[in-house]
């Protein structure tokens, strides 16, 4: 029930749980091991030094993180997609005003 929107909400819940786990004292006290695992299993433009600095900052000043989400709205349709060319599949055509609002929120955050 809830389709794509429910799946998106569940993914946000997983991300929040990962952040809670990763900022726990047990994980932070073993951050060298955690960094090794992260380096082996992810691709990021955050350097190891930046990650270490962020971790040390969290250890010094433990605080909870606020996860904020943005969702765009749109209308459903059936179309051929780049990844599924043989059959039309459900897609959401985003409403431009909600895309513009999301871009503005991201730009505000990046300041």
PyMOL commands that set and color helices and strands:
alter all, ss='L'
color gray80, all
select helices_A, chain A and resi 3-22+25-28+31-41+48-60+96-110
alter helices_A, ss='H'
color red, helices_A
select strands_A, chain A and resi 74-79+89-94
alter strands_A, ss='S'
color yellow, strands_A
deselect
rebuild
show_as cartoon
